[in-house]
């Protein structure tokens, strides 16, 4: 399992519209091959800051399967105009898990 991590900084005053669009975009990403699950967290200390966590079965499920799909273009049109600056996306693999 691969964990995609992105810190999203939403333009001030657009948080409500972003969250509404994110709900619609969630239907897109959750339909993709290799998708396992995702979470969006709102920062408690900084307005407009969110943490996006997406679980994929492989790195390629995200970087190729999703990002090179027609569905990604719809995802982009729903969400990317809310970000300033544009987020850095990183991928993590499990190093340790407490049973």
LUMVEXKE-30566 format. One record per residue (C-alpha): residue number from 1; residue in one letter; x negated, y, z negated. Coordinates in nm, 3 decimals. Each point is the difference from the previous one (the first is absolute). Layout:
N
<resi = NUM | resn = a | X = X | Y = Y | Z = Z> $
...
//
This chain:
99
<resi = 1 | resn = x | X = 0.000 | Y = 0.000 | Z = 0.000> $
<resi = 2 | resn = x | X = -0.120 | Y = 0.350 | Z = 0.089> $
<resi = 3 | resn = x | X = 0.110 | Y = 0.311 | Z = -0.188> $
<resi = 4 | resn = x | X = 0.032 | Y = 0.318 | Z = 0.205> $
<resi = 5 | resn = x | X = -0.037 | Y = 0.311 | Z = -0.216> $
<resi = 6 | resn = x | X = 0.079 | Y = 0.357 | Z = 0.103> $
<resi = 7 | resn = x | X = 0.026 | Y = 0.315 | Z = -0.208> $
<resi = 8 | resn = x | X = 0.259 | Y = 0.220 | Z = 0.167> $
<resi = 9 | resn = x | X = 0.009 | Y = 0.375 | Z = -0.057> $
<resi = 10 | resn = x | X = 0.336 | Y = 0.131 | Z = 0.115> $
<resi = 11 | resn = x | X = 0.044 | Y = 0.363 | Z = 0.098> $
<resi = 12 | resn = x | X = 0.150 | Y = 0.194 | Z = -0.296> $
<resi = 13 | resn = x | X = 0.378 | Y = 0.021 | Z = 0.011> $
<resi = 14 | resn = x | X = 0.036 | Y = -0.294 | Z = 0.239> $
<resi = 15 | resn = x | X = -0.010 | Y = -0.279 | Z = -0.257> $
<resi = 16 | resn = x | X = 0.373 | Y = -0.073 | Z = 0.012> $
<resi = 17 | resn = x | X = 0.005 | Y = -0.024 | Z = 0.381> $
<resi = 18 | resn = x | X = -0.312 | Y = -0.215 | Z = -0.008> $
<resi = 19 | resn = x | X = 0.156 | Y = -0.246 | Z = -0.245> $
<resi = 20 | resn = x | X = 0.317 | Y = -0.017 | Z = 0.212> $
<resi = 21 | resn = x | X = -0.203 | Y = -0.071 | Z = 0.315> $
<resi = 22 | resn = x | X = -0.215 | Y = -0.249 | Z = -0.188> $
<resi = 23 | resn = x | X = 0.310 | Y = -0.204 | Z = -0.079> $
<resi = 24 | resn = x | X = 0.074 | Y = -0.024 | Z = 0.373> $
<resi = 25 | resn = x | X = -0.366 | Y = -0.072 | Z = 0.082> $
<resi = 26 | resn = x | X = 0.000 | Y = -0.282 | Z = -0.256> $
<resi = 27 | resn = x | X = 0.237 | Y = -0.196 | Z = 0.221> $
<resi = 28 | resn = x | X = -0.252 | Y = 0.024 | Z = 0.282> $
<resi = 29 | resn = x | X = -0.310 | Y = -0.114 | Z = -0.187> $
<resi = 30 | resn = x | X = 0.182 | Y = -0.277 | Z = -0.184> $
<resi = 31 | resn = x | X = 0.098 | Y = -0.159 | Z = 0.332> $
<resi = 32 | resn = x | X = -0.360 | Y = -0.038 | Z = 0.119> $
<resi = 33 | resn = x | X = -0.178 | Y = -0.333 | Z = 0.035> $
<resi = 34 | resn = x | X = -0.246 | Y = -0.052 | Z = -0.286> $
<resi = 35 | resn = x | X = 0.176 | Y = 0.246 | Z = -0.231> $
<resi = 36 | resn = x | X = 0.033 | Y = -0.118 | Z = -0.360> $
<resi = 37 | resn = x | X = 0.128 | Y = 0.301 | Z = -0.193> $
<resi = 38 | resn = x | X = -0.051 | Y = 0.368 | Z = -0.077> $
<resi = 39 | resn = x | X = 0.043 | Y = 0.259 | Z = -0.273> $
<resi = 40 | resn = x | X = 0.007 | Y = 0.379 | Z = -0.004> $
<resi = 41 | resn = x | X = -0.094 | Y = 0.172 | Z = -0.326> $
<resi = 42 | resn = x | X = 0.054 | Y = 0.370 | Z = -0.078> $
<resi = 43 | resn = x | X = -0.281 | Y = 0.164 | Z = -0.197> $
<resi = 44 | resn = x | X = 0.107 | Y = 0.129 | Z = -0.340> $
<resi = 45 | resn = x | X = -0.280 | Y = 0.256 | Z = -0.031> $
<resi = 46 | resn = x | X = -0.003 | Y = 0.153 | Z = 0.348> $
<resi = 47 | resn = x | X = 0.309 | Y = 0.100 | Z = 0.195> $
<resi = 48 | resn = x | X = 0.014 | Y = -0.132 | Z = 0.354> $
<resi = 49 | resn = x | X = -0.259 | Y = -0.271 | Z = -0.055> $
<resi = 50 | resn = x | X = 0.093 | Y = -0.364 | Z = 0.066> $
<resi = 51 | resn = x | X = -0.176 | Y = -0.334 | Z = -0.004> $
<resi = 52 | resn = x | X = 0.097 | Y = -0.248 | Z = 0.273> $
<resi = 53 | resn = x | X = -0.087 | Y = -0.367 | Z = -0.051> $
<resi = 54 | resn = x | X = 0.071 | Y = -0.250 | Z = 0.276> $
<resi = 55 | resn = x | X = -0.079 | Y = -0.371 | Z = -0.016> $
<resi = 56 | resn = x | X = -0.088 | Y = -0.180 | Z = 0.323> $
<resi = 57 | resn = x | X = -0.095 | Y = -0.362 | Z = 0.062> $
<resi = 58 | resn = x | X = -0.308 | Y = 0.108 | Z = 0.201> $
<resi = 59 | resn = x | X = -0.181 | Y = 0.324 | Z = 0.083> $
<resi = 60 | resn = x | X = 0.091 | Y = -0.046 | Z = 0.367> $
<resi = 61 | resn = x | X = 0.371 | Y = -0.017 | Z = -0.085> $
<resi = 62 | resn = x | X = -0.032 | Y = 0.366 | Z = -0.093> $
<resi = 63 | resn = x | X = -0.276 | Y = 0.134 | Z = 0.222> $
<resi = 64 | resn = x | X = 0.109 | Y = -0.177 | Z = 0.319> $
<resi = 65 | resn = x | X = 0.347 | Y = -0.147 | Z = -0.044> $
<resi = 66 | resn = x | X = 0.157 | Y = 0.308 | Z = -0.157> $
<resi = 67 | resn = x | X = -0.215 | Y = 0.290 | Z = 0.115> $
<resi = 68 | resn = x | X = 0.004 | Y = -0.109 | Z = 0.364> $
<resi = 69 | resn = x | X = 0.377 | Y = -0.062 | Z = 0.007> $
<resi = 70 | resn = x | X = 0.291 | Y = 0.204 | Z = 0.129> $
<resi = 71 | resn = x | X = 0.138 | Y = -0.010 | Z = -0.355> $
<resi = 72 | resn = x | X = -0.305 | Y = 0.192 | Z = -0.122> $
<resi = 73 | resn = x | X = 0.089 | Y = 0.287 | Z = 0.233> $
<resi = 74 | resn = x | X = 0.339 | Y = 0.022 | Z = -0.170> $
<resi = 75 | resn = x | X = -0.168 | Y = -0.018 | Z = -0.345> $
<resi = 76 | resn = x | X = -0.230 | Y = 0.287 | Z = 0.103> $
<resi = 77 | resn = x | X = 0.287 | Y = 0.214 | Z = 0.126> $
<resi = 78 | resn = x | X = 0.185 | Y = -0.046 | Z = -0.329> $
<resi = 79 | resn = x | X = -0.291 | Y = 0.066 | Z = -0.238> $
<resi = 80 | resn = x | X = -0.322 | Y = 0.146 | Z = 0.136> $
<resi = 81 | resn = x | X = 0.120 | Y = 0.361 | Z = 0.026> $
<resi = 82 | resn = x | X = 0.044 | Y = 0.011 | Z = -0.379> $
<resi = 83 | resn = x | X = -0.370 | Y = -0.047 | Z = -0.082> $
<resi = 84 | resn = x | X = -0.255 | Y = 0.272 | Z = -0.068> $
<resi = 85 | resn = x | X = -0.273 | Y = -0.107 | Z = 0.008> $
<resi = 86 | resn = x | X = 0.045 | Y = -0.318 | Z = 0.198> $
<resi = 87 | resn = x | X = -0.062 | Y = -0.297 | Z = -0.233> $
<resi = 88 | resn = x | X = -0.294 | Y = -0.235 | Z = 0.003> $
<resi = 89 | resn = x | X = 0.112 | Y = -0.362 | Z = 0.009> $
<resi = 90 | resn = x | X = -0.217 | Y = -0.270 | Z = -0.156> $
<resi = 91 | resn = x | X = 0.032 | Y = -0.376 | Z = -0.028> $
<resi = 92 | resn = x | X = -0.086 | Y = -0.212 | Z = -0.303> $
<resi = 93 | resn = x | X = -0.035 | Y = -0.369 | Z = -0.069> $
<resi = 94 | resn = x | X = 0.044 | Y = -0.161 | Z = -0.339> $
<resi = 95 | resn = x | X = -0.319 | Y = -0.022 | Z = -0.206> $
<resi = 96 | resn = x | X = 0.156 | Y = -0.107 | Z = -0.331> $
<resi = 97 | resn = x | X = 0.344 | Y = -0.083 | Z = -0.137> $
<resi = 98 | resn = x | X = 0.093 | Y = -0.054 | Z = -0.362> $
<resi = 99 | resn = x | X = 0.225 | Y = -0.307 | Z = -0.016> $
//
